[in-house]
Each structure stands twice: as C-alpha cells, then as structure tokens.
Amino acid sequence: MNKQPEKYQVFEKENEILRHSKDVLASPELLSAQAWQQEYERLAQSYAQLLGEVKLLTSVSDRLQNKLNKANENIARKNEELTQTLEMLTRERIGKRATTIVLILAAFFFIVSELVIDPQLQQSAKIFGASGLIVLKVTVAIALKPIEMILENLLLKTAVRKKMS
C-alpha cells in the first residue's frame, strides 16, 4: 500500500476497483465471456455496496443538516430576544436618567421659587390673591411630565445615533 496520509486512503478500495476495471477494459481480448461476466458481477456488487454507503451518508448528512438548521433558528430566535431585551433595558435606563434629571430640575425650580420668585410674588399676591401663586406652582408641576418625555426622547435619539455609528 501507499504511504499516503490516512485521509487519502479513505477511498482506497474504490480506487482499486476502478483501476482494475480500467485494466480489464484496456485488454478485452485477454478475457473469455465467462471472465467478462465475473468481472461485470464484481463491478455490479461493488457499485451496489458503494450505492448503499452513499445512501447511508446522505441520510446521516440530512439529519445533521436538519439539526444544524434547528440550531441556527434557535440562535436567531435567542439573538432577537437578546436584542429586544437590550433595547428594553436601554429604554429603561434612559427613562430613569430622564426622571433623575427632571427631579433635579424640579428641586432647582423649587429652590429658585422659594428663594427668588415667592418673595416677589407675595407682594404681587396682594394684587392677584393667593390663588395666582398656587396656579403658578401647579403649572410648573404639570409641566414637569412633558419635560421628562421630551428629555427621554432626546436621550433615546442620542443612544440610537451612538448605536448606529
């Protein structure tokens, strides 16, 4: 036998049958009719065995391909789930950041209101009454939610731009 690496010897038997068949065909006058029949039977048996092996390999290959397809579908589904979860977590994180900024603004407005605006409004309250002061504070409090939503949208757009680049 050859001293070829093992991976090249996989089809050694098949190559030997092919070589032998070519040798027989090269010298047809050397064989009798009975010898030709024996050679043909030998070739048919080898072909039948090879065909059986090919069918088995094809069946195994099909099953492995189906497993691989299912695994790829599972990976794609998990990837989509992870992407959705990541987007949800990003939205939550940005929402919390926007809420924190709005709370800081609210505290700042409260402090400015108490220290600067209230003393001047109290003098004006004599003209407009105490209800004017309450209306102003309620208006500022109601305006905080739209400010939070606008801020959250701006932060989301910024995150999407960072993700795209």
C-alpha positions as YAML, in Angstrom:
chain: A
units: angstrom
residues:
- id: 1
  name: MET
  ca: [0.00, 0.00, 0.00]
- id: 2
  name: ASN
  ca: [0.95, 3.61, -0.42]
- id: 3
  name: LYS
  ca: [2.40, 5.62, 2.39]
- id: 4
  name: GLN
  ca: [-0.15, 8.39, 1.85]
- id: 5
  name: PRO
  ca: [-1.73, 10.09, 4.84]
- id: 6
  name: GLU
  ca: [-4.79, 8.29, 6.19]
- id: 7
  name: LYS
  ca: [-7.26, 10.88, 4.86]
- id: 8
  name: TYR
  ca: [-6.26, 9.99, 1.27]
- id: 9
  name: GLN
  ca: [-6.74, 6.27, 1.90]
- id: 10
  name: VAL
  ca: [-10.47, 6.63, 2.59]
- id: 11
  name: PHE
  ca: [-11.36, 5.66, -0.99]
- id: 12
  name: GLU
  ca: [-8.51, 3.21, -1.49]
- id: 13
  name: LYS
  ca: [-10.86, 0.25, -2.05]
- id: 14
  name: GLU
  ca: [-12.96, 2.19, -4.56]
- id: 15
  name: ASN
  ca: [-9.85, 3.40, -6.38]
- id: 16
  name: GLU
  ca: [-8.57, -0.18, -6.61]
- id: 17
  name: ILE
  ca: [-11.87, -1.37, -8.13]
- id: 18
  name: LEU
  ca: [-11.74, 1.49, -10.66]
- id: 19
  name: ARG
  ca: [-8.11, 0.73, -11.59]
- id: 20
  name: HIS
  ca: [-8.90, -2.95, -12.02]
- id: 21
  name: SER
  ca: [-11.96, -2.17, -14.21]
- id: 22
  name: LYS
  ca: [-9.87, 0.13, -16.41]
- id: 23
  name: ASP
  ca: [-7.18, -2.55, -16.75]
- id: 24
  name: VAL
  ca: [-9.80, -5.11, -17.80]
- id: 25
  name: LEU
  ca: [-11.25, -2.70, -20.36]
- id: 26
  name: ALA
  ca: [-7.78, -1.92, -21.70]
- id: 27
  name: SER
  ca: [-7.24, -5.59, -22.67]
- id: 28
  name: PRO
  ca: [-10.64, -7.03, -23.60]
- id: 29
  name: GLU
  ca: [-9.14, -9.78, -25.75]
- id: 30
  name: LEU
  ca: [-7.48, -11.46, -22.76]
- id: 31
  name: LEU
  ca: [-10.79, -12.42, -21.11]
- id: 32
  name: SER
  ca: [-13.27, -15.10, -22.01]
- id: 33
  name: ALA
  ca: [-17.03, -14.50, -21.99]
- id: 34
  name: GLN
  ca: [-17.27, -16.17, -18.58]
- id: 35
  name: ALA
  ca: [-14.43, -14.00, -17.21]
- id: 36
  name: TRP
  ca: [-16.22, -10.91, -18.55]
- id: 37
  name: GLN
  ca: [-19.39, -11.97, -16.76]
- id: 38
  name: GLN
  ca: [-17.46, -12.45, -13.48]
- id: 39
  name: GLU
  ca: [-15.82, -9.04, -13.84]
- id: 40
  name: TYR
  ca: [-19.20, -7.47, -14.53]
- id: 41
  name: GLU
  ca: [-20.74, -9.16, -11.45]
- id: 42
  name: ARG
  ca: [-17.81, -7.99, -9.33]
- id: 43
  name: LEU
  ca: [-18.27, -4.43, -10.61]
- id: 44
  name: ALA
  ca: [-22.05, -4.56, -10.01]
- id: 45
  name: GLN
  ca: [-21.54, -5.82, -6.43]
- id: 46
  name: SER
  ca: [-19.01, -3.06, -5.74]
- id: 47
  name: TYR
  ca: [-21.40, -0.49, -7.20]
- id: 48
  name: ALA
  ca: [-24.28, -1.80, -5.05]
- id: 49
  name: GLN
  ca: [-22.14, -1.60, -1.93]
- id: 50
  name: LEU
  ca: [-20.99, 1.91, -2.81]
- id: 51
  name: LEU
  ca: [-24.56, 3.00, -3.52]
- id: 52
  name: GLY
  ca: [-25.65, 1.69, -0.10]
- id: 53
  name: GLU
  ca: [-22.85, 3.64, 1.58]
- id: 54
  name: VAL
  ca: [-23.79, 6.81, -0.32]
- id: 55
  name: LYS
  ca: [-27.43, 6.43, 0.75]
- id: 56
  name: LEU
  ca: [-26.36, 6.00, 4.38]
- id: 57
  name: LEU
  ca: [-24.06, 9.01, 4.23]
- id: 58
  name: THR
  ca: [-26.78, 11.10, 2.59]
- id: 59
  name: SER
  ca: [-29.25, 10.12, 5.30]
- id: 60
  name: VAL
  ca: [-26.77, 10.99, 8.06]
- id: 61
  name: SER
  ca: [-25.90, 14.24, 6.30]
- id: 62
  name: ASP
  ca: [-29.60, 15.19, 6.00]
- id: 63
  name: ARG
  ca: [-30.18, 14.55, 9.70]
- id: 64
  name: LEU
  ca: [-27.13, 16.60, 10.65]
- id: 65
  name: GLN
  ca: [-28.24, 19.41, 8.35]
- id: 66
  name: ASN
  ca: [-31.68, 19.43, 9.99]
- id: 67
  name: LYS
  ca: [-30.05, 19.64, 13.42]
- id: 68
  name: LEU
  ca: [-27.84, 22.46, 12.21]
- id: 69
  name: ASN
  ca: [-30.84, 24.32, 10.75]
- id: 70
  name: LYS
  ca: [-32.74, 23.98, 14.04]
- id: 71
  name: ALA
  ca: [-29.69, 25.19, 15.97]
- id: 72
  name: ASN
  ca: [-29.37, 28.20, 13.65]
- id: 73
  name: GLU
  ca: [-33.07, 29.01, 14.07]
- id: 74
  name: ASN
  ca: [-32.67, 28.76, 17.83]
- id: 75
  name: ILE
  ca: [-29.63, 31.06, 17.73]
- id: 76
  name: ALA
  ca: [-31.51, 33.58, 15.58]
- id: 77
  name: ARG
  ca: [-34.50, 33.49, 17.97]
- id: 78
  name: LYS
  ca: [-32.24, 33.94, 21.02]
- id: 79
  name: ASN
  ca: [-30.40, 36.76, 19.26]
- id: 80
  name: GLU
  ca: [-33.72, 38.52, 18.59]
- id: 81
  name: GLU
  ca: [-34.76, 38.04, 22.23]
- id: 82
  name: LEU
  ca: [-31.44, 39.46, 23.42]
- id: 83
  name: THR
  ca: [-31.77, 42.42, 21.06]
- id: 84
  name: GLN
  ca: [-35.26, 43.17, 22.34]
- id: 85
  name: THR
  ca: [-34.13, 42.83, 25.95]
- id: 86
  name: LEU
  ca: [-31.17, 45.12, 25.32]
- id: 87
  name: GLU
  ca: [-33.44, 47.72, 23.71]
- id: 88
  name: MET
  ca: [-35.86, 47.47, 26.63]
- id: 89
  name: LEU
  ca: [-33.04, 47.86, 29.15]
- id: 90
  name: THR
  ca: [-31.69, 50.85, 27.23]
- id: 91
  name: ARG
  ca: [-35.13, 52.49, 27.26]
- id: 92
  name: GLU
  ca: [-35.48, 51.81, 31.00]
- id: 93
  name: ARG
  ca: [-32.03, 53.21, 31.72]
- id: 94
  name: ILE
  ca: [-32.69, 56.31, 29.63]
- id: 95
  name: GLY
  ca: [-36.11, 56.72, 31.27]
- id: 96
  name: LYS
  ca: [-34.51, 56.60, 34.71]
- id: 97
  name: ARG
  ca: [-31.87, 59.09, 33.61]
- id: 98
  name: ALA
  ca: [-34.56, 61.45, 32.28]
- id: 99
  name: THR
  ca: [-36.57, 61.11, 35.50]
- id: 100
  name: THR
  ca: [-33.47, 61.89, 37.57]
- id: 101
  name: ILE
  ca: [-32.72, 64.99, 35.51]
- id: 102
  name: VAL
  ca: [-36.33, 66.16, 35.79]
- id: 103
  name: LEU
  ca: [-36.30, 65.63, 39.56]
- id: 104
  name: ILE
  ca: [-33.11, 67.66, 39.79]
- id: 105
  name: LEU
  ca: [-34.77, 70.38, 37.70]
- id: 106
  name: ALA
  ca: [-37.86, 70.24, 39.92]
- id: 107
  name: ALA
  ca: [-35.71, 70.64, 43.01]
- id: 108
  name: PHE
  ca: [-33.89, 73.54, 41.36]
- id: 109
  name: PHE
  ca: [-37.22, 75.16, 40.39]
- id: 110
  name: PHE
  ca: [-38.50, 74.68, 43.92]
- id: 111
  name: ILE
  ca: [-35.43, 76.30, 45.44]
- id: 112
  name: VAL
  ca: [-35.49, 79.19, 42.96]
- id: 113
  name: SER
  ca: [-39.21, 79.54, 43.53]
- id: 114
  name: GLU
  ca: [-38.88, 79.64, 47.29]
- id: 115
  name: LEU
  ca: [-35.88, 81.94, 47.41]
- id: 116
  name: VAL
  ca: [-36.42, 84.31, 44.49]
- id: 117
  name: ILE
  ca: [-39.87, 84.14, 42.96]
- id: 118
  name: ASP
  ca: [-42.05, 83.64, 46.07]
- id: 119
  name: PRO
  ca: [-40.96, 86.80, 47.86]
- id: 120
  name: GLN
  ca: [-41.74, 88.89, 44.78]
- id: 121
  name: LEU
  ca: [-45.00, 87.02, 44.12]
- id: 122
  name: GLN
  ca: [-46.12, 87.50, 47.67]
- id: 123
  name: GLN
  ca: [-46.00, 91.22, 47.08]
- id: 124
  name: SER
  ca: [-47.94, 90.63, 43.82]
- id: 125
  name: ALA
  ca: [-50.31, 88.28, 45.65]
- id: 126
  name: LYS
  ca: [-51.76, 91.28, 47.32]
- id: 127
  name: ILE
  ca: [-52.91, 92.27, 43.82]
- id: 128
  name: PHE
  ca: [-53.78, 88.80, 42.33]
- id: 129
  name: GLY
  ca: [-54.51, 86.94, 45.54]
- id: 130
  name: ALA
  ca: [-53.04, 83.70, 46.84]
- id: 131
  name: SER
  ca: [-54.64, 81.71, 44.03]
- id: 132
  name: GLY
  ca: [-52.21, 83.21, 41.46]
- id: 133
  name: LEU
  ca: [-49.28, 81.79, 43.42]
- id: 134
  name: ILE
  ca: [-50.90, 78.33, 43.60]
- id: 135
  name: VAL
  ca: [-51.71, 78.36, 39.86]
- id: 136
  name: LEU
  ca: [-48.09, 79.15, 39.04]
- id: 137
  name: LYS
  ca: [-46.78, 76.29, 41.19]
- id: 138
  name: VAL
  ca: [-49.32, 73.81, 39.77]
- id: 139
  name: THR
  ca: [-48.39, 74.89, 36.22]
- id: 140
  name: VAL
  ca: [-44.70, 74.25, 36.91]
- id: 141
  name: ALA
  ca: [-45.54, 70.85, 38.47]
- id: 142
  name: ILE
  ca: [-47.71, 69.81, 35.49]
- id: 143
  name: ALA
  ca: [-45.03, 70.96, 33.02]
- id: 144
  name: LEU
  ca: [-42.51, 68.52, 34.53]
- id: 145
  name: LYS
  ca: [-44.03, 65.41, 32.85]
- id: 146
  name: PRO
  ca: [-43.85, 66.77, 29.27]
- id: 147
  name: ILE
  ca: [-40.32, 67.97, 30.01]
- id: 148
  name: GLU
  ca: [-39.45, 64.44, 31.15]
- id: 149
  name: MET
  ca: [-40.94, 62.92, 27.98]
- id: 150
  name: ILE
  ca: [-39.08, 65.35, 25.72]
- id: 151
  name: LEU
  ca: [-35.84, 64.71, 27.57]
- id: 152
  name: GLU
  ca: [-36.34, 60.94, 27.36]
- id: 153
  name: ASN
  ca: [-36.95, 61.14, 23.59]
- id: 154
  name: LEU
  ca: [-33.81, 63.23, 23.12]
- id: 155
  name: LEU
  ca: [-31.75, 60.76, 25.14]
- id: 156
  name: LEU
  ca: [-33.20, 57.83, 23.14]
- id: 157
  name: LYS
  ca: [-32.34, 59.51, 19.84]
- id: 158
  name: THR
  ca: [-28.82, 60.13, 21.10]
- id: 159
  name: ALA
  ca: [-28.46, 56.47, 22.12]
- id: 160
  name: VAL
  ca: [-29.73, 55.30, 18.72]
- id: 161
  name: ARG
  ca: [-27.25, 57.60, 16.93]
- id: 162
  name: LYS
  ca: [-24.40, 56.22, 19.05]
- id: 163
  name: LYS
  ca: [-25.54, 52.67, 18.30]
- id: 164
  name: MET
  ca: [-25.65, 53.34, 14.53]
- id: 165
  name: SER
  ca: [-22.16, 54.85, 14.42]
...
